[in-house]
Amino acid sequence: MSRRDRTDRAAGRSSPTRTPPSHRPPTRPWPEGPVDVPTGTAQVLVDPERPALVTLLVNGVPSSALDLDDPSWLDFEYMQQMALLVAAWAPDGAPVRAVHLGAGGCALARALDARHPGSRQVAVELDAALPELARRWFDLPRAPRLRIRTGDAREVLAALPTASADVVVRDVFAGDRTPAHLTTREVAAEVARVLRPGGVLLANCADRAPLALARSELATLRTAFGHVAAVAEPGLLRGRGHGNVVLVASDDPAPLLRPDLARGVRSLPAPARLLVGEEVARFVGTAPPLVDPAPPLVDPGPSRVDAGPVPADPAERP
């Protein structure tokens, strides 16, 4: 990915209107090397040619990329795709109530706050220290625009009120995969409960050919939602390489059928395809849904056969 090549289009604007590149030192100080956090390390890398462009590494892996001068800017392709999808459900910059399962540097939440003024968002992060560092290092919106909760994503999701969100974003990783307990039919039902009627789930699925995980995740989402879709780069959909598939689930198909959504996806700096209707049905095929593992059987201990009254001890006979 080249942040410099994609900056203007990712921000949704043309080059002449974009803020000129900044060559000032970063305004948010951070240590030169990694910082210890409960789940590992966090580190900020600065673009040497444009110090306003920074990347947050968590355990050495890029987690978020931000432009300190332009909160609407997004670098990661899957986040650009998600921003377009949010705009399809909330056109003309309408505010949204969003829940982000997985926070990191809150790049997407920060961009949605800029693109959809008046939004109210909650970001959930397992690492208790990372959100505080992100607030200190980056200019994140404050509450009530963006609240950050610490905890396991599934546990926090279960505690959220019914019909309280327009958008739920799942972007949680342990290594290079989403934890299995966040991919099941039971979690999909919980997300459907938290979403308002017509709301949308956007899930980041990292997969490689033959995309068996993405297919099974979509089959799983169909158990809880009336409509599913997928967005990914054409090469990945044809079975080449490793990358991100954005999974979409909603009870409202209308935003997915907007012509400007398909055009927008194709016009991204890294052109992508939107699979809907029969296309996504063929993609899913016979992939099985994912379910929670059955609870372990409880050993009741050794059984006792009731053989009637216990004979009296001969010594106690009269």
BELGI-V108520 format. One record per pair of residues at least 12 apart in sequence whose ideal C-beta (glycine too) atoms are under 8 Angstrom apart, sorted by the first residue. I is the first residue (numbers start at 1). J is the second residue. D is the distance in whole Angstrom. If there is no record, write none. Layout:
BEGIN
i->I j->J d->D
i->I j->J d->D
END
This chain:
BEGIN
i->1 j->75 d->6
i->1 j->76 d->7
i->1 j->77 d->7
i->1 j->270 d->8
i->3 j->47 d->7
i->3 j->53 d->5
i->3 j->65 d->6
i->3 j->75 d->5
i->4 j->47 d->8
i->4 j->49 d->7
i->4 j->50 d->7
i->4 j->53 d->8
i->5 j->269 d->7
i->6 j->75 d->7
i->6 j->269 d->4
i->6 j->270 d->8
i->7 j->53 d->8
i->7 j->67 d->7
i->7 j->73 d->6
i->7 j->75 d->8
i->9 j->267 d->8
i->9 j->268 d->7
i->9 j->269 d->5
i->10 j->73 d->6
i->10 j->74 d->5
i->10 j->75 d->6
i->10 j->80 d->5
i->10 j->268 d->8
i->10 j->269 d->6
i->11 j->67 d->8
i->11 j->70 d->6
i->11 j->72 d->5
i->11 j->73 d->4
i->11 j->74 d->7
i->12 j->72 d->7
i->12 j->83 d->8
i->12 j->115 d->7
i->18 j->70 d->7
i->19 j->69 d->5
i->19 j->70 d->5
i->21 j->50 d->5
i->21 j->52 d->7
i->22 j->50 d->7
i->22 j->51 d->7
i->22 j->52 d->4
i->22 j->68 d->8
i->22 j->69 d->5
i->23 j->50 d->7
i->23 j->51 d->7
i->24 j->51 d->7
i->24 j->52 d->8
i->25 j->51 d->6
i->26 j->46 d->6
i->26 j->51 d->5
i->26 j->52 d->7
i->26 j->54 d->7
i->26 j->68 d->6
i->27 j->68 d->7
i->28 j->68 d->7
i->28 j->136 d->7
i->28 j->137 d->5
i->28 j->138 d->6
i->28 j->139 d->7
i->29 j->137 d->8
i->30 j->44 d->5
i->30 j->133 d->8
i->30 j->137 d->5
i->34 j->57 d->8
i->34 j->60 d->8
i->35 j->133 d->7
i->37 j->58 d->8
i->37 j->127 d->5
i->37 j->129 d->4
i->37 j->130 d->5
i->37 j->133 d->7
i->38 j->127 d->5
i->38 j->128 d->6
i->38 j->129 d->6
i->39 j->58 d->8
i->39 j->59 d->7
i->39 j->126 d->6
i->39 j->127 d->4
i->39 j->130 d->8
i->40 j->58 d->7
i->40 j->59 d->4
i->41 j->57 d->8
i->41 j->58 d->7
i->41 j->59 d->6
i->41 j->60 d->7
i->42 j->56 d->7
i->42 j->57 d->7
i->42 j->58 d->6
i->42 j->129 d->8
i->42 j->130 d->6
i->42 j->133 d->6
i->43 j->56 d->7
i->43 j->57 d->5
i->43 j->60 d->8
i->44 j->56 d->6
i->44 j->57 d->8
i->44 j->137 d->6
i->45 j->57 d->6
i->52 j->67 d->6
i->52 j->68 d->4
i->52 j->69 d->4
i->52 j->70 d->8
i->53 j->65 d->7
i->53 j->66 d->8
i->53 j->67 d->6
i->53 j->68 d->8
i->53 j->75 d->8
i->54 j->66 d->6
i->54 j->68 d->7
i->54 j->137 d->8
i->54 j->138 d->8
i->55 j->75 d->8
i->56 j->104 d->6
i->56 j->105 d->4
i->56 j->134 d->7
i->56 j->137 d->8
i->58 j->104 d->6
i->58 j->127 d->8
i->58 j->130 d->7
i->61 j->176 d->8
i->62 j->76 d->8
i->63 j->104 d->4
i->63 j->105 d->6
i->64 j->76 d->8
i->64 j->104 d->5
i->64 j->105 d->3
i->64 j->106 d->7
i->64 j->107 d->4
i->64 j->134 d->8
i->65 j->105 d->8
i->65 j->107 d->6
i->66 j->105 d->6
i->66 j->107 d->5
i->66 j->110 d->7
i->66 j->138 d->6
i->68 j->138 d->7
i->68 j->139 d->7
i->71 j->110 d->5
i->71 j->111 d->6
i->71 j->113 d->7
i->71 j->114 d->4
i->71 j->139 d->7
i->72 j->111 d->5
i->72 j->114 d->4
i->72 j->115 d->5
i->73 j->111 d->7
i->74 j->107 d->6
i->74 j->108 d->7
i->74 j->111 d->5
i->75 j->107 d->8
i->76 j->107 d->7
i->76 j->244 d->8
i->77 j->233 d->7
i->77 j->244 d->7
i->77 j->268 d->7
i->77 j->269 d->7
i->77 j->270 d->5
i->77 j->272 d->7
i->78 j->204 d->5
i->78 j->244 d->4
i->78 j->246 d->5
i->79 j->107 d->6
i->79 j->108 d->5
i->79 j->111 d->7
i->80 j->268 d->5
i->80 j->269 d->7
i->80 j->270 d->8
i->81 j->231 d->5
i->81 j->246 d->5
i->81 j->265 d->6
i->81 j->268 d->7
i->81 j->272 d->6
i->82 j->108 d->6
i->82 j->169 d->7
i->82 j->202 d->5
i->82 j->204 d->8
i->82 j->246 d->6
i->83 j->108 d->7
i->83 j->111 d->6
i->83 j->112 d->7
i->83 j->115 d->7
i->84 j->261 d->7
i->84 j->264 d->5
i->84 j->265 d->6
i->84 j->268 d->7
i->85 j->200 d->7
i->85 j->202 d->6
i->85 j->231 d->7
i->85 j->246 d->7
i->85 j->248 d->6
i->85 j->255 d->8
i->85 j->261 d->7
i->86 j->98 d->8
i->86 j->112 d->6
i->86 j->115 d->8
i->86 j->116 d->7
i->86 j->167 d->6
i->86 j->200 d->8
i->86 j->202 d->7
i->87 j->115 d->7
i->87 j->264 d->8
i->88 j->255 d->4
i->88 j->256 d->7
i->88 j->258 d->6
i->88 j->260 d->8
i->88 j->261 d->5
i->89 j->166 d->7
i->89 j->167 d->7
i->89 j->198 d->8
i->89 j->199 d->8
i->89 j->200 d->5
i->89 j->250 d->8
i->89 j->252 d->8
i->89 j->255 d->5
i->90 j->116 d->6
i->90 j->166 d->7
i->90 j->167 d->8
i->93 j->115 d->6
i->93 j->116 d->5
i->93 j->117 d->7
i->94 j->116 d->6
i->95 j->116 d->5
i->95 j->117 d->7
i->95 j->118 d->4
i->95 j->119 d->4
i->95 j->120 d->7
i->96 j->112 d->7
i->96 j->116 d->5
i->96 j->119 d->5
i->96 j->121 d->8
i->96 j->166 d->5
i->96 j->167 d->5
i->97 j->119 d->7
i->97 j->120 d->5
i->97 j->121 d->7
i->97 j->164 d->7
i->97 j->165 d->5
i->97 j->166 d->5
i->97 j->167 d->7
i->97 j->196 d->8
i->98 j->112 d->6
i->98 j->119 d->6
i->98 j->120 d->8
i->98 j->121 d->5
i->98 j->122 d->7
i->98 j->165 d->6
i->98 j->166 d->7
i->98 j->167 d->4
i->98 j->168 d->7
i->98 j->169 d->7
i->99 j->121 d->7
i->99 j->122 d->5
i->99 j->123 d->8
i->99 j->124 d->7
i->99 j->157 d->7
i->99 j->160 d->7
i->99 j->165 d->5
i->99 j->167 d->7
i->99 j->168 d->5
i->99 j->169 d->7
i->99 j->194 d->7
i->100 j->121 d->7
i->100 j->122 d->7
i->100 j->123 d->4
i->100 j->124 d->7
i->100 j->169 d->5
i->100 j->171 d->7
i->101 j->124 d->5
i->101 j->153 d->4
i->101 j->156 d->8
i->101 j->157 d->7
i->101 j->168 d->7
i->101 j->169 d->7
i->101 j->170 d->5
i->101 j->171 d->7
i->101 j->172 d->5
i->101 j->182 d->7
i->102 j->123 d->8
i->102 j->124 d->7
i->102 j->125 d->7
i->102 j->153 d->7
i->102 j->169 d->8
i->102 j->170 d->7
i->102 j->171 d->4
i->102 j->172 d->4
i->102 j->173 d->7
i->103 j->123 d->4
i->103 j->124 d->6
i->103 j->125 d->4
i->103 j->130 d->7
i->103 j->131 d->6
i->103 j->134 d->7
i->103 j->148 d->6
i->104 j->125 d->7
i->104 j->130 d->7
i->104 j->134 d->7
i->104 j->171 d->8
i->105 j->134 d->5
i->105 j->138 d->6
i->106 j->123 d->6
i->106 j->131 d->8
i->106 j->134 d->6
i->106 j->138 d->7
i->106 j->140 d->5
i->106 j->146 d->7
i->106 j->148 d->7
i->108 j->169 d->7
i->108 j->171 d->7
i->109 j->121 d->5
i->109 j->123 d->5
i->109 j->140 d->8
i->109 j->141 d->7
i->109 j->146 d->6
i->110 j->138 d->7
i->110 j->139 d->8
i->110 j->140 d->6
i->110 j->141 d->7
i->110 j->146 d->8
i->113 j->141 d->5
i->113 j->145 d->6
i->113 j->146 d->6
i->119 j->145 d->7
i->120 j->144 d->6
i->120 j->145 d->7
i->121 j->141 d->8
i->121 j->145 d->7
i->121 j->146 d->5
i->121 j->147 d->7
i->122 j->146 d->8
i->122 j->147 d->5
i->122 j->148 d->8
i->122 j->149 d->6
i->122 j->160 d->8
i->123 j->146 d->6
i->123 j->147 d->7
i->123 j->148 d->5
i->123 j->149 d->7
i->124 j->148 d->8
i->124 j->149 d->5
i->124 j->150 d->8
i->124 j->151 d->6
i->124 j->153 d->5
i->124 j->156 d->5
i->124 j->157 d->8
i->125 j->148 d->6
i->125 j->149 d->8
i->125 j->150 d->6
i->126 j->150 d->7
i->126 j->151 d->7
i->126 j->152 d->6
i->126 j->153 d->7
i->126 j->172 d->8
i->127 j->150 d->8
i->128 j->150 d->5
i->131 j->148 d->4
i->131 j->150 d->7
i->135 j->148 d->8
i->153 j->170 d->7
i->153 j->172 d->5
i->153 j->182 d->6
i->154 j->181 d->6
i->154 j->182 d->6
i->154 j->187 d->6
i->154 j->190 d->8
i->157 j->187 d->7
i->157 j->190 d->5
i->157 j->191 d->7
i->157 j->194 d->6
i->158 j->190 d->6
i->160 j->194 d->5
i->161 j->194 d->7
i->162 j->193 d->5
i->162 j->194 d->7
i->163 j->193 d->8
i->163 j->194 d->7
i->163 j->195 d->7
i->163 j->196 d->5
i->163 j->197 d->7
i->164 j->194 d->6
i->164 j->196 d->7
i->165 j->194 d->5
i->165 j->195 d->6
i->165 j->196 d->7
i->165 j->199 d->6
i->166 j->195 d->7
i->166 j->196 d->6
i->166 j->199 d->5
i->166 j->200 d->7
i->167 j->195 d->8
i->167 j->199 d->6
i->167 j->200 d->6
i->167 j->201 d->8
i->167 j->202 d->7
i->168 j->191 d->5
i->168 j->194 d->6
i->168 j->195 d->6
i->168 j->199 d->7
i->168 j->200 d->8
i->168 j->201 d->5
i->168 j->202 d->7
i->169 j->201 d->8
i->169 j->202 d->5
i->169 j->203 d->8
i->169 j->204 d->8
i->170 j->182 d->6
i->170 j->191 d->8
i->170 j->201 d->7
i->170 j->202 d->7
i->170 j->203 d->4
i->170 j->204 d->7
i->171 j->203 d->8
i->171 j->204 d->5
i->173 j->206 d->7
i->176 j->206 d->6
i->177 j->206 d->6
i->177 j->213 d->8
i->178 j->203 d->8
i->178 j->204 d->8
i->178 j->205 d->7
i->178 j->206 d->7
i->180 j->290 d->8
i->181 j->292 d->7
i->183 j->213 d->8
i->183 j->217 d->6
i->183 j->220 d->7
i->183 j->290 d->5
i->184 j->220 d->7
i->184 j->290 d->5
i->184 j->291 d->5
i->184 j->292 d->5
i->185 j->220 d->5
i->185 j->223 d->5
i->185 j->224 d->7
i->185 j->289 d->5
i->185 j->290 d->7
i->185 j->291 d->5
i->185 j->292 d->7
i->186 j->291 d->7
i->186 j->292 d->5
i->188 j->201 d->8
i->188 j->220 d->6
i->188 j->221 d->5
i->188 j->223 d->6
i->188 j->224 d->4
i->188 j->225 d->7
i->188 j->249 d->7
i->189 j->223 d->8
i->189 j->224 d->5
i->191 j->224 d->7
i->191 j->249 d->8
i->192 j->224 d->4
i->192 j->225 d->6
i->192 j->251 d->8
i->195 j->250 d->8
i->197 j->251 d->7
i->197 j->252 d->8
i->198 j->250 d->7
i->198 j->251 d->6
i->198 j->252 d->4
i->199 j->250 d->7
i->199 j->251 d->8
i->199 j->252 d->8
i->200 j->248 d->6
i->200 j->249 d->7
i->200 j->250 d->4
i->200 j->252 d->8
i->200 j->255 d->7
i->201 j->221 d->7
i->201 j->225 d->7
i->201 j->247 d->8
i->201 j->248 d->7
i->201 j->249 d->4
i->201 j->250 d->7
i->202 j->246 d->6
i->202 j->247 d->7
i->202 j->248 d->6
i->203 j->217 d->7
i->203 j->221 d->8
i->203 j->246 d->7
i->203 j->247 d->4
i->203 j->248 d->8
i->203 j->249 d->8
i->204 j->244 d->6
i->204 j->246 d->6
i->204 j->247 d->8
i->205 j->217 d->5
i->205 j->244 d->7
i->205 j->245 d->5
i->205 j->246 d->8
i->205 j->247 d->5
i->206 j->242 d->7
i->206 j->243 d->7
i->206 j->244 d->6
i->206 j->245 d->8
i->207 j->242 d->7
i->207 j->243 d->8
i->207 j->245 d->6
i->208 j->241 d->7
i->208 j->242 d->4
i->208 j->243 d->8
i->209 j->236 d->8
i->209 j->239 d->4
i->209 j->240 d->7
i->209 j->241 d->7
i->210 j->239 d->6
i->211 j->236 d->7
i->211 j->237 d->7
i->211 j->239 d->7
i->211 j->245 d->7
i->211 j->283 d->8
i->212 j->287 d->7
i->214 j->230 d->7
i->214 j->232 d->8
i->214 j->245 d->4
i->214 j->247 d->7
i->215 j->283 d->6
i->215 j->284 d->5
i->215 j->285 d->6
i->215 j->287 d->4
i->216 j->287 d->5
i->216 j->288 d->6
i->216 j->289 d->7
i->216 j->290 d->5
i->217 j->247 d->6
i->217 j->290 d->7
i->218 j->230 d->6
i->218 j->247 d->6
i->218 j->280 d->7
i->218 j->283 d->7
i->218 j->284 d->5
i->218 j->287 d->7
i->219 j->284 d->5
i->219 j->287 d->5
i->219 j->288 d->6
i->219 j->289 d->5
i->219 j->290 d->8
i->220 j->289 d->4
i->220 j->290 d->5
i->220 j->291 d->8
i->221 j->247 d->6
i->221 j->249 d->4
i->222 j->249 d->8
i->222 j->284 d->7
i->222 j->289 d->8
i->223 j->289 d->5
i->224 j->249 d->7
i->225 j->249 d->4
i->225 j->250 d->6
i->225 j->251 d->6
i->226 j->250 d->7
i->226 j->251 d->5
i->226 j->253 d->7
i->227 j->249 d->7
i->227 j->250 d->6
i->227 j->251 d->7
i->227 j->252 d->7
i->227 j->253 d->4
i->227 j->256 d->7
i->227 j->276 d->8
i->228 j->247 d->7
i->228 j->248 d->6
i->228 j->249 d->5
i->228 j->280 d->6
i->228 j->284 d->8
i->229 j->247 d->8
i->229 j->248 d->4
i->229 j->249 d->8
i->229 j->256 d->5
i->229 j->274 d->6
i->229 j->275 d->6
i->229 j->276 d->5
i->229 j->280 d->6
i->230 j->245 d->6
i->230 j->246 d->7
i->230 j->247 d->6
i->230 j->248 d->7
i->230 j->274 d->8
i->230 j->275 d->5
i->230 j->280 d->6
i->230 j->283 d->6
i->231 j->245 d->7
i->231 j->246 d->4
i->231 j->248 d->7
i->231 j->265 d->6
i->231 j->272 d->5
i->231 j->273 d->7
i->231 j->274 d->5
i->231 j->275 d->7
i->232 j->244 d->7
i->232 j->245 d->4
i->232 j->246 d->7
i->232 j->272 d->6
i->232 j->273 d->7
i->232 j->275 d->8
i->233 j->270 d->6
i->233 j->271 d->7
i->233 j->272 d->5
i->233 j->273 d->7
i->234 j->271 d->7
i->234 j->272 d->7
i->234 j->273 d->5
i->237 j->273 d->6
i->237 j->275 d->7
i->237 j->283 d->8
i->253 j->276 d->8
i->256 j->274 d->7
i->256 j->276 d->5
i->257 j->276 d->7
i->261 j->274 d->7
i->262 j->274 d->5
END
